[in-house]
Amino acid sequence: MNILLADDHELVRDTISAFLEREDDMKVSVASDLASASEMMTREGPFDLVLLDYSMPGMNGLEGLAEALARNAGKPVAVISGTALPDIAEAALANGASGFLPKTIPAKSLLNAVRFMAAGETYVPFAFLAQRETQASHPMLSNLTTREAEVLRGLIDGRSNKEIARELGLQEVTIKLHVKTLCRKLEARNRTHAAMIGRDAGAS
């Protein structure tokens, strides 16, 4: 099974590819952005499964998904992310993705998901999609935009503004503005307080 993993975080690429290649029937190629992934699909593809980081350079939201689907000749393409919300997962599926994998997915579940998707099945963790109901039901969180909710999850995970900016493909100054807005909307004293409020409200 030939898999292409595209993610701009070297540690994520190394960890996932090393785990998958422990399986005798899996070979993983890696790329750090959409341009490199597209070139590899053209040169070496189609792959049995392509995994795309939602926030890596070149993706432009789900535009990159459409390009990958076209280049991978009808073979499965899935989206992975450390910060995207359930709404993004559903949008990815509606636009042809074979699945959506949070980067927090347990290793065994990841392996099962890869096999499911390569076999033509669709995979999204039920618990991940269920988060949307929790978020929408809490009035404090329902007032946030999708981007603000993504930034809040970054704060809850303890990421710096720079790390959140890289994950979401935004400028650091933009994240600072979102954090300021979050503190105002959540009536938080600072980013740490905002993260605590968000966690208690079920945004993690």
Helices and strands as residue ranges (DSSP letters): E 2-6, H 10-20, E 27-31, H 34-44, E 49-53, H 63-71, E 77-81, H 86-94, E 100-102, H 107-118, H 126-137, H 139-142, H 146-156, H 161-168, H 172-186, H 191-200
